[in-house]
């Protein structure tokens, strides 16, 4: 009998480098623990709407709408065609994240087209980047994640076995059994009644290797 895997729901915005590292850690966890990741979309632009932001961060938020709209459109298309939205989102996230964080490509149409092609998804999904038609579904998906942890945090949000949390924020990506041990520890503290926070100042930036 195959080992039963528990589901870890993971909310991401593809522009966030820290969420990207955590997502790659989850892929490592899947190799050493009976866990499968189910992908969902959240939006830093939605989260920061109405907040007092620096000009640079406002510009970053302005260009963050395209990727998440495309992600929502891809998930909707998958569901309409009888495919698993999470599987499609996982492929697309990998291709977008690789281009944003490793290749340092800009958030623009050409990058989105490359990512869609590499993920084996229809080219016309790129049109969603400039359409507000997907914003209601985006906000719904965003709220499904954030309502579990509160709006004082960002991405990623992970929910597993009735326990939800922000993070972990880690750099570089834990690999192999080290990834599994971190998962065990995160599950332990997140599942403790009344546990809210464990944090220290960051001493390094995102390391993607």
Residue pairs with C-beta under 8 A, 6 or more apart in sequence:
3 34
4 34
5 34
5 35
5 36
6 34
6 35
6 36
6 160
6 161
7 35
7 36
7 37
7 38
7 160
8 26
8 29
8 35
8 36
8 37
8 38
8 158
8 159
8 160
9 37
9 38
9 40
9 145
9 158
9 159
9 160
10 22
10 23
10 26
10 37
10 38
10 39
10 40
10 156
10 157
10 158
11 40
11 41
11 42
11 141
11 142
11 144
11 145
11 146
11 155
11 156
11 157
11 158
12 19
12 20
12 23
12 39
12 40
12 41
12 42
12 93
12 155
12 156
13 19
13 41
13 42
13 43
13 44
13 64
13 67
13 68
13 154
13 155
14 20
14 67
14 68
14 71
14 93
14 96
14 97
14 100
15 44
15 60
15 63
15 64
15 67
15 100
15 107
16 44
16 154
16 155
16 156
17 101
17 206
17 208
18 155
18 156
18 169
18 171
18 206
19 154
19 155
19 156
20 97
20 100
20 101
20 206
20 208
21 170
21 171
21 172
21 173
21 206
21 207
21 208
22 156
22 158
22 167
22 168
22 169
22 170
23 37
23 93
23 97
23 156
24 173
24 208
25 168
25 170
25 173
25 174
25 179
25 182
26 35
26 37
26 158
27 37
28 173
28 174
28 175
28 176
28 179
28 180
29 35
29 37
29 179
29 180
29 182
29 183
30 36
30 37
31 176
31 179
32 176
32 177
32 179
32 180
33 180
33 183
33 184
35 160
35 183
37 86
37 90
38 86
39 86
39 89
39 90
39 93
40 86
40 89
40 141
40 144
40 145
41 68
41 71
41 72
41 75
41 89
41 138
41 141
41 142
42 68
42 141
42 142
42 145
42 146
42 155
42 157
43 64
43 65
43 68
43 138
43 139
43 142
44 61
44 64
44 154
44 155
45 61
45 62
45 64
45 65
45 68
46 138
46 139
46 142
47 142
47 146
47 151
47 154
47 155
48 57
48 61
53 61
63 106
63 107
64 107
65 129
66 107
66 108
66 112
66 129
66 130
67 96
67 100
67 107
67 112
67 129
68 138
69 128
69 129
69 130
69 131
69 134
69 135
69 138
70 92
70 112
70 116
70 125
70 126
70 128
70 129
71 89
71 92
71 93
71 96
72 128
72 134
72 137
72 138
72 141
73 125
73 128
73 131
73 134
74 85
74 88
74 89
74 92
74 116
74 121
74 125
75 85
75 86
75 88
75 89
76 85
76 134
76 137
77 88
77 121
77 122
77 125
78 84
78 85
78 87
78 88
78 89
79 85
88 119
88 121
91 119
91 120
91 121
92 115
92 116
92 119
92 121
94 119
95 114
95 115
95 116
95 118
95 119
96 111
96 112
96 115
98 115
99 105
99 111
99 114
99 115
100 107
100 111
101 206
101 208
102 208
105 111
105 114
109 126
109 129
112 126
112 129
113 123
113 126
116 122
116 123
116 125
116 126
117 123
128 134
145 157
145 159
145 164
146 153
146 157
148 157
148 159
148 164
149 157
149 164
149 165
149 166
153 166
153 167
154 166
155 166
156 166
156 167
157 164
157 165
157 166
158 164
158 165
158 167
158 186
160 187
160 190
161 187
161 191
163 187
163 190
163 191
164 190
165 186
165 190
167 186
168 182
168 186
169 202
170 182
171 202
171 204
171 205
171 206
171 207
172 207
172 208
172 209
173 179
173 207
173 208
173 209
174 181
174 182
189 195
189 198
